[in-house]
């Protein structure tokens, strides 16, 4: 029997800098298309757990050693990544120190939670909205159901 064709699996990480007032969040500027601001993250390697991939991608893109704190949610809208259908669990993590761009990141940015930019690539704006809600209420990300032609609802 042929193996099924399935979406690619990636991880995204919301990194809170716990050694700074207000625990600001680290974003990257992507060095490869699609260009723009994004959460650190990337594809899971064969034989790697989701958690190990999140720690590895955070280190590769920001130079930070992170501690995973929570699973915010899973994002799977087939239109969320213009390169193809990609499913991503999103972790909230903490780190200390000064982030530095590496691997696929052309630059790193640190933003206060109350001033997170809205001009992100993929569905990272939606993820950051869910994160702000989680941080304010402790409630997990709502389920996002694909309604029609790339439009999501929750």
C-alpha positions as CSV (number, residue, x, y, z in Angstrom):
1,X,0.0,0.0,0.0
2,X,1.3,3.5,-0.9
3,X,2.0,5.9,1.9
4,X,-0.7,8.6,2.2
5,X,0.1,12.1,1.1
6,X,-0.1,14.3,4.1
7,X,0.6,17.9,5.1
8,X,4.1,18.9,6.2
9,X,4.7,19.3,10.0
10,X,6.4,22.4,11.4
11,X,6.7,24.0,14.8
12,X,6.4,27.7,15.8
13,X,7.6,29.1,19.1
14,X,6.5,32.2,21.0
15,X,9.6,33.1,23.1
16,X,9.0,35.2,26.1
17,X,12.2,36.9,27.5
18,X,11.7,36.2,31.2
19,X,14.8,38.4,32.2
20,X,13.2,41.6,30.8
21,X,10.3,43.6,32.2
22,X,6.9,42.6,30.9
23,X,8.3,39.4,29.3
24,X,8.5,40.7,25.7
25,X,8.3,38.4,22.7
26,X,11.0,37.5,20.1
27,X,10.0,37.7,16.4
28,X,12.3,37.1,13.4
29,X,12.6,38.8,10.0
30,X,12.6,35.9,7.5
31,X,15.6,35.6,5.3
32,X,13.8,33.5,2.7
33,X,10.4,33.8,1.0
34,X,7.9,34.5,2.2
35,X,9.7,37.5,3.6
36,X,8.4,39.4,6.6
37,X,8.1,39.1,10.4
38,X,7.3,35.7,11.8
39,X,7.6,33.6,14.9
40,X,10.7,31.5,15.1
41,X,10.0,28.0,13.8
42,X,10.6,25.5,11.1
43,X,10.0,22.0,9.9
44,X,10.3,18.9,12.0
45,X,13.0,16.5,11.0
46,X,12.2,12.8,10.5
47,X,12.9,11.0,13.8
48,X,12.5,14.2,15.9
49,X,9.8,15.0,18.4
50,X,7.8,18.2,18.1
51,X,9.3,19.4,21.3
52,X,12.9,18.7,20.2
53,X,12.2,20.5,16.9
54,X,10.8,23.6,18.8
55,X,13.9,23.8,21.0
56,X,16.2,23.3,18.0
57,X,14.5,25.8,15.8
58,X,14.5,28.4,18.5
59,X,18.2,27.9,19.1
60,X,19.0,28.0,15.3
61,X,17.0,31.1,14.5
62,X,17.5,33.2,17.7
63,X,20.5,31.7,19.5
64,X,18.4,31.3,22.6
65,X,18.1,28.2,24.8
66,X,14.4,27.9,25.5
67,X,12.3,26.1,28.0
68,X,8.9,25.0,26.6
69,X,6.1,26.1,29.0
70,X,2.9,25.4,27.2
71,X,1.3,24.2,24.0
72,X,-0.8,27.2,22.8
73,X,-2.6,25.3,20.0
74,X,-2.3,23.6,16.6
75,X,-2.8,25.5,13.4
76,X,-3.7,23.6,10.2
77,X,-5.6,25.8,7.7
78,X,-4.4,24.5,4.3
79,X,-3.9,28.1,3.2
80,X,-1.8,29.2,6.1
81,X,1.6,28.7,4.3
82,X,1.9,29.8,0.6
83,X,4.5,27.1,0.1
84,X,2.0,24.3,0.8
85,X,-0.2,22.7,3.4
86,X,1.6,22.8,6.7
87,X,0.4,21.9,10.2
88,X,2.1,23.6,13.2
89,X,1.8,23.1,16.9
90,X,2.7,26.4,18.6
91,X,4.6,26.4,21.8
92,X,5.0,29.1,24.4
93,X,8.6,29.1,25.7
94,X,10.8,31.2,28.0
95,X,14.4,32.2,27.6
96,X,17.0,34.6,29.0
97,X,19.7,36.5,27.2
98,X,20.1,38.5,24.0
99,X,18.6,37.0,20.9
100,X,20.8,36.9,17.7
101,X,19.6,36.1,14.2
102,X,20.8,32.8,12.7
103,X,19.8,30.1,10.2
104,X,16.7,31.3,8.3
105,X,16.4,34.5,10.3
106,X,17.8,37.7,8.7
107,X,17.1,39.6,11.9
108,X,15.5,39.3,15.3
109,X,13.2,41.8,17.0
110,X,11.9,42.0,20.6
111,X,8.4,43.4,21.1
112,X,6.3,44.2,24.2
113,X,3.2,42.0,24.3
114,X,0.9,45.0,24.1
115,X,2.7,46.2,21.0
116,X,3.1,43.1,18.8
117,X,3.1,44.0,15.1
118,X,0.2,43.0,12.9
119,X,2.2,42.7,9.7
120,X,3.4,39.1,10.0
121,X,3.6,36.3,7.4
122,X,1.7,33.1,7.4
123,X,-1.1,33.1,10.1
124,X,1.2,34.4,12.8
125,X,-1.0,37.4,13.4
126,X,-3.8,35.1,14.4
127,X,-1.4,33.1,16.5
128,X,-0.2,36.2,18.3
129,X,-3.9,37.2,18.9
130,X,-4.5,33.8,20.5
131,X,-1.3,34.2,22.5
132,X,-2.4,37.6,23.9
133,X,-5.7,36.0,24.9
134,X,-4.0,33.1,26.5
135,X,-1.6,35.3,28.4
136,X,-4.5,37.5,29.7
137,X,-6.9,34.7,30.6
138,X,-5.0,31.4,30.7
139,X,-7.5,30.0,28.2
140,X,-6.1,27.8,25.4
141,X,-6.3,28.9,21.8
142,X,-9.8,28.6,20.4
143,X,-10.4,26.0,17.7
144,X,-10.1,27.6,14.2
145,X,-12.2,25.9,11.7
146,X,-11.7,26.5,8.0
147,X,-14.9,27.8,6.6
148,X,-14.4,28.4,2.9
149,X,-11.7,29.4,0.5
150,X,-9.0,30.2,3.0
151,X,-11.3,32.0,5.5
152,X,-11.1,30.9,9.1
153,X,-13.5,31.3,11.9
154,X,-13.3,30.6,15.6
